């Protein structure tokens, strides 16, 4: 039986997840949540996410990078040509699977994922990268925490797919 697919994302109310290859907001509590939830897991991500995440290989994470650039492959880093290959590699590795973006990876995996770890930032922010619409899918919220910092209000949620 395949391992469940977990998707983790922080997105704005207008679904923006990125701007110019970076996060569109700086929320220390969300970064800590993200690093805690992905520690010790197999992380599936695109090339830009991989190249802009300096801690990707720390805390026991095993990256599976979706890219045509085979030169990214090195000890402890797996490279896949596409999402199906990345998921097959991830299924063969130990630990939980966390899908970490970006936009195209989320678009292809959201219909497949079993759990969504969502940080919803209650603001519209400018950006050039979006998370696909998730609200129409059959989710059941199993955990929630509302929080805020000086710049934003946000909600951490764990949503389980209802099949």
N, C-alpha and C positions, 0 to 999 in steps of 0.2 A: 504494500500500500504506500503511495507516495506521501512524503512529508507535507504538512500544510504550508501554504505560501502566505507569508506575512508581508504586508506592504506598509512602509512607514513614510510619512510625509508631513511637512508643515506647509500650509497654504493659506493665502489670504481669503477673505470673504468672496473676492472676485476670481478666485481659483489661481491667482498668480503664485508661482513657486520659484521664479528666478528672474534676474535682470543682469544682462551682460555677463553671464556665466557665474553669477554669485547668488546667494540668497538675497531676497529683497528686503529682509529685516534682520536685525541682530537681537536675538532674544536669548540671553545666557541660559535661562531655565530650560528652554527648548533644546538648545545644544546639549545640555547635560542629559536631558531625557533621551535624546537621540543616541548619544554615545553609550548610555547605560543600556538601552534596549537592544543595540546592535552588538554589544560586546559579546565575544564568544560565539558569534553566528557566522554563517556564510552570507555575505552581502553581494547581491546582484545589482549591478549598476552600469551605467553608460560611461564612455570614456571621459567626458567632461566632468562628471561627478567624481570619477576616480582621480583625475588629475588635480581637482580643486579640494580634495579632502586629505590633508596631510596625515591625519591619524588613522587612515583606513586600515592599515595593517597592525595597529596597536590593539591591545586588549583582546587578543585571540581571534580577531576577525580574519576571515579568509575571503578575499575578493574574487568575484567572477565578473570580469569586465567584458562588456559587449562592445566589440570594436573590430574593424578590419585590420587594425595595426597589431600584427603578431609580435612586434618588438616589445609590447607591454608585458608579455609573458615572462615571468621570472620565478624563482623559487617562491612558493606561497601565493602566487598570483596566477589565476587561470584566465584565459582569454577565449571568448566564444564569438562566433561570427554573427549570431542572431539570438533572439530571446529563447526560442525552443532549445537551442544548443546550450545556452546558459542555464536554463532550468534543469536540463538533463545532467549537466555537470554538478549543479548545486545539489540535486537529489542524491548524487553519489558521494557527497562529502558529509562529514559528521556535523551534527548540530542543526539548529533551526535555520530556516531560510528567511532572510529579510531583503525585500526589494526596495532599493534606495533611490531610484530615479535615473535619469531625468524624464522629461515630458514623454518622449516616444516609448521609453521602457514602461512608464506608468500606463500609457494608453494601451499597450499590448498585454499588460499583466493584470490590470484592474479587473477585467472580466473573469480572471482565473483565480484571484486571491481569495483566501479563506478568512483573513483577518486584516483589518485596516487600523493602524495606529496613527491617528490623525491629530495634528495640532492645528486647530482652526484659529487663525488670527482674525479678530473681529474688526477688520479695516479693509478698505480697498486700497491696494498699492499699485504703482506702475510697475510694469514688467514686460518681458518678452517670452516667457515660458509659463505654461499653465498645466495644472492638474486636471485630468478629465472629470466630467461631472459624475459624482458618485452618489448623490442624494436620491436618485431614482432607483438605485439597486436595493435589494431586500436585506437590510442590516438590522442587527439588534445590538444596541449599545450595552456593553457589559461593565464598563468602567468610565468614569468621567471626573475631571478635576478642572474647575475654573480658576484662572490665575490672571495676573497682570504685572506689568512693570511700568516704568515711567513713560514709555512710549505706546504700549499696546495692551489691550485686553485679549486673552486667548483662552481656548479650552482644549485640554488634552482629552481624547476619547479613544477607547478601544471598541471597535465595531466588529462584530462577528457576522459573517455571511450566513443568511438563512437559506438553506437549500430545500 
